Amino acid sequence: MLVYGGTGSQARPTVTHLLQRGHLPHVLTRSNDKAADLRAAGAKAVVADMRDFDQLCAASNDMDAVAFLLPAFLDDPDDGIRIGQNAIDAARRAGVRMFVWNTSGEVSDDDSGPNTKLAILRHLQSSTLPYVLLEPTTYMENWLGPWTAPSVRDKNVLTYPVLAECKVGWIASDDVGALVVAALEQPQLAGNRYRISGIEAPTGAELAAIFSAACNKDIQYRTMTPEEMGAVLDASFGAGAGDNVAEMYRREQNDPDPPPKFHDMTSVLKMLPIKMSTISEWVKINRQAFVG
């Protein structure tokens, strides 16, 4: 099975779960060195440029299934549609029996402006490729970023650009990886689109209380401004890196009727039976990042 983005935090759990279930994951990467630990664990690294259709065709040959993930940060944002279309067309040419796309967020059907994910989805829907979409809410791993973890560790304040009263079904990347693998193993589910979240939906204050208990210290919640979030991303990944993220959170904070950030997972887990993580369990595993 071919895994896009397998050396990154979002798709690495897909590789781990494939190995645990006895599959041979082929990890698509731009650098063989980035996949060294995955190779040591039993995966195979496939070096390719996602913008190169011929290279993706070669990587897709003889693959039973593909786990697709679009990179979060691209040198050229316009490459997103090209990469998605290349991956789909290469998989179709190879006769792949299942293409599972972790969309890293809900795919909006708003085509009034640029919408990379929607363009990729339409290309996928127009193809003959069997596919499943998994549209997660917000990753728990986001709390490990420089916009949250240092503030919790040093100031006992959990900062994130979500309004305090908003209920969010935070989801662990390990759970998403397990769901991706469960979908890859069931080609009969082709054509389904699942909106997924964690099994809890705390407000900001409730989330801070969970963190407080797990970290054994009093933690408060503070809503970051979109501008603050954008500035941290710019400092971490280069000027302009935070523009799109800041705009996304600006729209969310100003939306009088925001879409739900939590989904009842009962029906999804009947189709994709995995054990979901609680927030407390996740925080305890990653406790060192928040207590120093």
C-alpha positions in Angstrom: 0.0 0.0 0.0 1.3 3.5 -0.9 1.2 6.2 1.7 1.5 9.9 0.9 2.9 12.0 3.7 4.0 9.0 5.8 7.0 10.8 7.2 4.9 13.6 8.7 2.8 13.7 11.9 -0.6 13.3 10.2 0.1 10.2 8.1 2.9 8.5 10.1 0.3 6.7 12.2 -1.2 5.2 9.0 2.2 3.6 8.3 2.4 2.3 11.9 -1.1 0.8 11.8 -0.4 -0.8 8.4 2.7 -2.4 9.9 0.8 -3.6 12.9 -1.8 -5.3 10.7 0.8 -7.1 8.6 0.8 -4.9 5.5 3.9 -3.6 3.7 3.5 0.2 3.5 5.4 2.0 0.7 6.1 5.5 2.1 6.3 8.2 -0.6 8.9 10.8 0.4 11.1 13.4 -1.1 14.0 12.3 1.1 15.1 8.8 1.8 16.6 10.0 5.1 13.2 11.2 6.4 11.9 7.6 6.2 14.9 6.0 8.0 13.0 5.0 11.1 10.1 3.8 9.1 12.4 1.6 7.0 13.9 0.2 10.2 10.3 -0.7 11.3 9.6 -2.6 8.1 8.2 0.0 5.7 9.7 0.7 2.3 10.6 4.2 1.2 9.7 5.4 -2.3 11.5 8.7 -3.3 9.4 10.8 -5.7 8.3 14.3 -6.5 4.6 14.5 -6.1 4.5 17.1 -8.9 5.9 14.6 -11.3 3.2 12.4 -12.8 5.5 9.8 -14.2 7.2 9.3 -10.8 3.8 8.9 -9.1 2.8 6.3 -11.8 6.0 4.4 -11.1 5.3 4.6 -7.3 1.7 3.5 -7.7 2.4 0.4 -9.9 1.6 -2.9 -8.1 -0.1 -1.1 -5.2 -3.3 -2.5 -3.9 -4.4 0.7 -2.2 -3.3 4.3 -1.7 -3.6 6.5 1.5 -3.5 10.0 0.2 -2.7 13.2 2.2 -2.0 16.6 0.7 1.0 18.4 2.3 0.0 21.1 4.7 2.7 23.5 3.5 3.7 23.7 -0.2 6.4 25.8 -1.7 3.8 26.9 -4.3 0.2 26.7 -3.1 -0.9 26.2 -6.7 0.8 22.8 -6.7 -1.9 21.4 -4.5 -4.4 20.7 -7.3 -1.7 19.3 -9.5 -0.5 17.0 -6.8 -4.0 15.7 -6.0 -4.8 15.1 -9.7 -1.5 13.4 -10.3 -2.0 11.0 -7.3 -5.6 10.2 -8.5 -4.6 9.6 -12.1 -1.6 7.6 -11.2 -3.6 5.4 -8.9 -6.3 4.9 -11.5 -3.7 4.0 -14.2 -2.2 1.4 -11.8 -5.6 -0.2 -11.1 -5.6 0.6 -7.4 -8.6 -1.0 -5.6 -9.0 1.7 -3.0 -8.0 5.3 -2.6 -8.5 6.7 0.9 -8.0 10.5 1.3 -7.5 12.0 4.7 -8.5 15.5 3.8 -7.1 17.1 7.0 -10.3 19.1 7.6 -13.8 19.3 6.1 -14.0 19.9 2.3 -16.1 22.9 1.8 -18.4 23.0 -1.3 -17.9 26.8 -1.6 -16.4 27.4 -5.1 -16.8 31.2 -5.0 -13.0 31.4 -4.6 -10.0 29.2 -4.7 -10.7 25.8 -3.1 -8.0 23.3 -3.7 -9.6 20.4 -1.8 -12.9 20.8 -3.6 -11.1 20.8 -7.0 -9.3 17.6 -6.0 -12.6 16.0 -4.8 -14.3 16.8 -8.0 -11.5 15.2 -10.0 -11.7 12.2 -7.8 -15.5 11.9 -8.2 -15.2 12.2 -11.9 -12.6 9.4 -12.0 -13.4 5.6 -11.9 -11.2 5.2 -8.9 -12.9 3.5 -5.8 -12.4 6.0 -2.9 -13.3 6.8 0.6 -13.0 10.3 2.1 -12.2 10.9 5.8 -12.7 14.5 6.8 -11.4 15.1 10.4 -12.1 18.0 12.6 -9.0 19.4 14.5 -6.0 17.3 15.5 -5.0 17.0 19.2 -1.4 17.1 17.9 -2.0 20.8 17.1 -1.6 21.4 20.8 2.1 20.4 20.5 2.7 23.3 18.2 4.6 26.5 19.3 1.2 28.3 19.5 0.0 26.1 22.4 2.5 23.9 24.2 5.0 26.6 25.4 2.1 28.7 26.8 0.7 25.7 28.7 4.2 24.7 30.0 5.4 28.2 30.9 2.3 30.2 31.7 -0.4 27.5 32.5 -2.5 29.0 29.7 -3.9 26.8 26.9 -4.0 29.1 23.9 -5.7 28.3 20.6 -7.6 30.4 18.0 -11.0 28.8 18.8 -13.7 30.7 20.6 -14.0 29.6 24.3 -17.6 28.6 23.9 -17.1 26.5 20.8 -17.3 22.8 21.3 -14.6 20.9 19.4 -14.3 17.2 18.8 -10.5 17.1 18.9 -9.2 13.9 17.3 -5.8 12.1 17.7 -3.7 11.6 14.6 -3.3 8.0 15.7 -7.0 7.5 15.6 -7.2 9.0 12.1 -4.4 6.6 11.0 -6.3 3.7 12.4 -9.5 4.8 10.5 -7.6 5.2 7.3 -6.3 1.7 7.5 -9.7 0.3 8.4 -11.0 2.0 5.2 -8.1 0.7 3.1 -9.0 -2.8 4.2 -12.6 -2.6 3.1 -13.0 -1.9 -0.6 -16.8 -2.5 -0.3 -17.0 0.9 1.4 -15.9 2.7 -1.8 -17.9 5.9 -2.4 -18.4 6.8 1.2 -17.5 10.1 2.7 -17.1 10.2 6.5 -16.8 13.3 8.7 -14.9 12.3 11.7 -14.0 13.7 15.1 -13.0 12.7 18.6 -15.5 11.2 21.0 -15.6 14.3 23.2 -16.5 17.9 22.4 -15.3 20.2 25.2 -15.6 24.0 25.3 -12.4 25.9 26.0 -12.9 25.9 29.8 -13.8 22.2 29.8 -10.6 21.4 27.7 -8.5 23.4 30.2 -10.0 21.4 33.1 -9.0 18.1 31.3 -5.5 19.4 30.8 -5.4 20.6 34.4 -6.2 17.1 35.7 -3.9 15.3 33.3 -0.9 17.7 34.0 -1.6 18.2 37.7 -1.6 22.0 37.6 -4.2 24.7 37.2 -4.5 25.6 33.5 -6.8 28.3 32.0 -8.0 28.7 28.4 -7.4 31.7 26.2 -8.7 32.3 22.7 -5.8 33.4 20.4 -6.5 36.0 17.8 -6.0 34.7 14.2 -3.3 37.3 13.8 -1.4 35.8 16.7 -1.7 32.3 15.2 -0.5 33.6 11.8 2.5 35.3 13.4 3.6 32.1 15.2 3.4 30.2 11.9 5.3 32.8 10.1 8.0 32.7 12.7 8.2 28.9 12.6 7.8 28.2 8.9 8.6 31.4 7.1 6.9 34.7 6.1 3.5 34.1 4.7 3.1 30.6 6.0 0.4 31.6 8.4 -1.7 33.7 6.1 -4.2 31.0 5.0 -4.5 29.6 8.5 -5.1 33.0 10.0 -7.7 33.7 7.4 -9.4 30.3 8.1 -9.6 31.1 11.9 -10.7 34.6 11.2 -13.7 33.3 9.2 -14.5 30.8 11.9 -14.4 33.3 14.7 -16.6 35.8 12.8 -19.1 33.2 11.5 -22.5 33.7 13.3 -23.5 30.2 12.4 -20.3 28.1 12.3 -20.4 24.5 11.0 -20.2 21.8 13.7 -16.8 20.8 14.9 -18.0 17.6 16.4 -19.6 14.5 14.8 -21.3 11.5 16.4 -19.0 8.7 15.6 -21.4 5.8 16.4 -22.3 5.0 12.8 -18.7 5.5 11.6 -17.3 3.2 14.2 -19.7 0.5 13.1 -18.2 0.6 9.7 -14.6 1.4 10.8 -14.3 -0.3 14.2 -11.4 1.1 16.0 -10.7 2.2 19.6 -10.8 6.0 19.9 -8.6 8.0 22.3 -9.9 10.3 25.0 -8.3 13.7 25.4 -7.1 12.8 28.9 -5.3 9.7 27.6 -3.7 11.7 24.9 -2.5 14.5 27.2 -1.0 12.0 29.6 1.0 10.4 26.8 2.3 13.8 25.8 2.4 15.3 29.3 6.1 16.2 29.1 5.4 18.8 26.4 3.1 20.6 28.7 4.9 20.4 32.1 8.6 20.6 31.1 
